[in-house]
Amino acid sequence: MARVRFTITMSLDGYVAGPHQTVEHPLGEHGEELHQWAFATRTMRAMHGMEGGATDPDDDALAESFRNLGATIMGRHMFGGGEGPWGPWRGWWGENPPYHHPVFVLTHHPRKPLEMEGGTVFHFVTTGIRDALEAALHAARGKDVHVAGGADVAQQYLKAGLIDDMELHVVPVLLGSGARLFENTDGRQGAYELAGVVSTPAASHYRYRRSQSDSRSARPRSGFRSSSS
């Protein structure tokens, strides 16, 4: 059965982005430091059409995060382009984004699907997290669905009990403030059990799986309506 997996990189003091996020600096002040471990790996460099990179436990952990994915869900801020009605913004990743599968962007503003090179199609969902998940599960065709973030999207899916697995990459960086991951979740992260951990000087990689005793999850059943008009 397809699983719903949440993956994110987090600072040692619990932040997934720094303070003062803007369109020009979507990760906030010093937020780019969170992802230095990933951009040093061969997996990440290959995803962005680059050569080289380390083949080490960090690379293994990142490769595992992208294994068997058939669709991705993200928030408006992760896709970028600022607030309000859509302009010509086409994402951070150029004409060939690294996803190569359907991506569902949660937004309050309708937009037609955006077809990119390499098989990535961005769909813009205005009817909430359950409709986005229903569409993603359908599009994934039996593969897993990746909830990519940011913090607000992760909190909504955790609070609703819709995440099966969490992969947290914790880096030895202290941001002090910003977007904290485990807020507004009603403590739902307490329903997850540690399934594995690998630590390197660059990051500690934690895998959590929802406890079998947690019966509060519910997959979506409502009809999906994309914002294609």
C-alpha positions as CSV (number, residue, x, y, z in Angstrom):
1,M,0.0,0.0,0.0
2,A,1.2,3.5,-0.8
3,R,2.5,5.4,2.2
4,V,2.4,9.1,2.9
5,R,5.9,10.3,3.8
6,F,7.0,13.6,5.3
7,T,10.7,14.6,4.9
8,I,12.4,17.8,6.1
9,T,15.7,19.2,7.3
10,M,15.6,20.8,10.8
11,S,18.0,22.7,12.9
12,L,19.1,21.4,16.3
13,D,16.8,23.8,18.0
14,G,13.8,22.7,15.9
15,Y,13.5,25.2,13.0
16,V,13.0,24.3,9.4
17,A,13.6,27.9,8.2
18,G,15.3,31.0,9.7
19,P,13.6,34.3,10.6
20,H,12.6,37.0,8.2
21,Q,11.6,34.9,5.3
22,T,11.0,36.8,2.0
23,V,10.5,36.0,-1.7
24,E,14.2,36.6,-2.3
25,H,15.2,34.6,0.8
26,P,12.5,31.9,1.2
27,L,14.5,30.0,3.9
28,G,15.1,33.2,6.0
29,E,18.3,34.3,7.6
30,H,20.9,31.6,7.7
31,G,18.3,29.1,6.5
32,E,20.5,27.9,3.6
33,E,22.8,26.4,6.2
34,L,20.3,23.8,6.9
35,H,20.8,22.2,3.5
36,Q,24.5,22.2,3.1
37,W,24.7,18.5,4.0
38,A,22.3,17.6,1.2
39,F,24.0,19.7,-1.6
40,A,27.3,18.0,-0.8
41,T,25.8,14.6,-1.8
42,R,25.9,12.9,-5.2
43,T,22.2,12.3,-5.1
44,M,21.3,16.0,-4.8
45,R,23.8,17.1,-7.3
46,A,22.5,14.6,-9.8
47,M,18.9,15.8,-9.2
48,H,20.1,19.2,-10.3
49,G,22.0,18.0,-13.4
50,M,25.4,18.3,-11.7
51,E,28.3,15.9,-11.5
52,G,30.3,14.7,-8.5
53,G,29.3,14.8,-4.9
54,A,29.9,12.6,-1.9
55,T,28.8,9.0,-1.7
56,D,28.5,8.4,2.1
57,P,25.8,7.8,4.7
58,D,24.4,11.3,4.1
59,D,24.0,10.4,0.4
60,D,22.4,7.1,1.3
61,A,19.9,8.9,3.6
62,L,19.0,11.4,1.0
63,A,18.6,8.7,-1.7
64,E,16.3,6.8,0.6
65,S,14.1,9.9,1.1
66,F,13.4,10.0,-2.7
67,R,12.9,6.2,-3.1
68,N,9.6,5.0,-4.6
69,L,7.9,8.4,-4.8
70,G,5.1,8.9,-7.3
71,A,3.8,12.4,-6.3
72,T,4.7,15.4,-4.1
73,I,2.7,17.8,-2.0
74,M,4.1,21.3,-1.1
75,G,2.9,24.6,0.2
76,R,2.7,27.9,-1.7
77,H,5.8,29.3,0.0
78,M,7.9,26.3,-1.0
79,F,6.8,26.7,-4.6
80,G,7.5,30.4,-4.3
81,G,6.2,33.4,-6.2
82,G,5.0,35.5,-3.2
83,E,1.5,36.1,-1.9
84,G,-1.7,36.9,-3.7
85,P,-2.9,36.0,-7.2
86,W,-0.4,34.2,-9.4
87,G,1.9,36.0,-11.8
88,P,4.3,34.3,-14.3
89,W,6.3,32.5,-11.6
90,R,7.3,29.0,-12.6
91,G,9.1,27.8,-9.5
92,W,12.7,27.8,-8.2
93,W,14.0,25.0,-10.3
94,G,14.1,26.1,-13.9
95,E,12.3,24.4,-16.7
96,N,13.3,20.9,-15.6
97,P,12.5,20.6,-11.9
98,P,14.0,17.6,-10.0
99,Y,10.7,16.0,-9.2
100,H,9.8,14.2,-12.5
101,H,6.3,13.4,-11.3
102,P,3.1,15.3,-10.4
103,V,3.4,17.9,-7.7
104,F,0.4,19.4,-5.9
105,V,0.8,22.9,-4.6
106,L,-1.6,24.1,-1.8
107,T,-2.8,27.6,-2.5
108,H,-5.7,30.0,-2.0
109,H,-5.4,31.2,-5.6
110,P,-6.5,29.2,-8.7
111,R,-4.0,28.5,-11.4
112,K,-4.0,26.2,-14.4
113,P,-1.6,23.2,-14.2
114,L,1.9,24.0,-15.1
115,E,3.6,21.4,-17.3
116,M,7.4,21.4,-17.1
117,E,10.2,19.4,-18.8
118,G,11.1,16.0,-17.4
119,G,7.7,14.8,-16.4
120,T,7.0,17.4,-13.6
121,V,3.5,18.9,-13.7
122,F,2.5,21.4,-11.0
123,H,-1.2,21.2,-10.0
124,F,-2.6,24.0,-7.8
125,V,-5.1,22.9,-5.2
126,T,-7.4,25.4,-3.6
127,T,-9.7,23.0,-1.7
128,G,-7.4,21.9,1.2
129,I,-5.0,19.2,2.3
130,R,-7.3,16.2,2.0
131,D,-8.2,16.9,-1.6
132,A,-4.5,17.5,-2.4
133,L,-3.7,14.1,-0.8
134,E,-6.5,12.3,-2.6
135,A,-5.2,13.7,-5.9
136,A,-1.6,12.8,-5.1
137,L,-2.4,9.2,-4.1
138,H,-4.3,8.8,-7.4
139,A,-1.5,10.3,-9.4
140,A,1.2,8.3,-7.7
141,R,-0.3,5.0,-9.0
142,G,0.7,2.9,-6.1
143,K,3.9,4.6,-5.2
144,D,4.4,6.7,-2.1
145,V,3.4,10.4,-1.7
146,H,6.0,12.9,-0.4
147,V,4.8,15.7,1.8
148,A,7.7,18.2,1.3
149,G,6.7,21.1,3.5
150,G,7.1,23.8,4.6
151,A,6.4,23.9,8.3
152,D,2.7,24.9,8.0
153,V,1.9,22.2,5.5
154,A,3.6,19.6,7.6
155,Q,1.7,20.7,10.7
156,Q,-1.6,20.5,8.9
157,Y,-1.0,16.9,7.7
158,L,0.4,15.8,11.1
159,K,-2.5,17.3,13.0
160,A,-5.0,15.5,10.6
161,G,-3.2,12.2,11.2
162,L,-2.4,11.7,7.5
163,I,1.4,11.1,7.7
164,D,2.6,7.5,7.8
165,D,6.3,8.1,8.0
166,M,8.6,11.0,9.0
167,E,12.2,11.4,7.9
168,L,13.9,14.2,9.9
169,H,17.4,15.3,8.9
170,V,18.7,17.2,11.9
171,V,21.8,19.4,11.4
172,P,24.1,20.9,14.0
173,V,22.9,24.4,13.3
174,L,21.2,26.7,15.9
175,L,18.9,29.3,14.2
176,G,17.4,30.7,17.4
177,S,14.1,31.7,15.7
178,G,12.1,31.2,12.5
179,A,9.6,28.5,11.4
180,R,9.5,25.8,14.1
181,L,8.3,22.4,12.9
182,F,6.5,20.9,15.9
183,E,3.9,23.6,16.6
184,N,0.1,23.6,16.1
185,T,0.1,19.8,15.8
186,D,-1.9,18.9,18.9
187,G,1.1,16.7,19.9
188,R,0.5,14.2,17.1
189,Q,4.2,13.6,16.6
190,G,4.0,11.6,19.9
191,A,2.2,8.9,17.9
192,Y,5.4,8.0,16.0
193,E,8.1,5.4,16.9
194,L,11.7,5.6,16.0
195,A,12.4,3.2,13.1
196,G,16.1,4.0,12.4
197,V,18.8,6.5,12.9
198,V,22.1,7.3,11.1
199,S,24.4,10.0,12.3
200,T,27.3,11.8,10.6
201,P,29.2,15.0,11.4
202,A,27.0,16.8,8.9
203,A,23.5,15.5,10.0
204,S,21.6,13.0,12.0
205,H,19.0,11.2,10.0
206,Y,15.9,9.9,11.9
207,R,13.2,7.7,10.5
208,Y,9.9,7.5,12.4
209,R,6.8,5.4,11.6
210,R,3.4,5.9,13.0
211,S,2.6,3.5,15.8
212,Q,0.2,0.6,15.0
213,S,-1.7,1.6,18.1
214,D,-2.6,5.0,16.6
215,S,-6.0,4.6,15.1
216,R,-6.8,8.3,14.6
217,S,-5.6,8.6,11.0
218,A,-8.1,8.9,8.1
219,R,-7.3,8.9,4.4
220,P,-9.3,11.5,2.4
221,R,-12.6,10.5,0.8
222,S,-13.8,13.8,-0.7
223,G,-13.8,14.6,-4.4
224,F,-10.8,16.3,-5.7
225,R,-11.2,19.6,-7.6
226,S,-8.1,21.2,-9.0
227,S,-7.8,24.9,-9.6
228,S,-7.4,24.6,-13.3
229,S,-9.7,27.4,-14.2
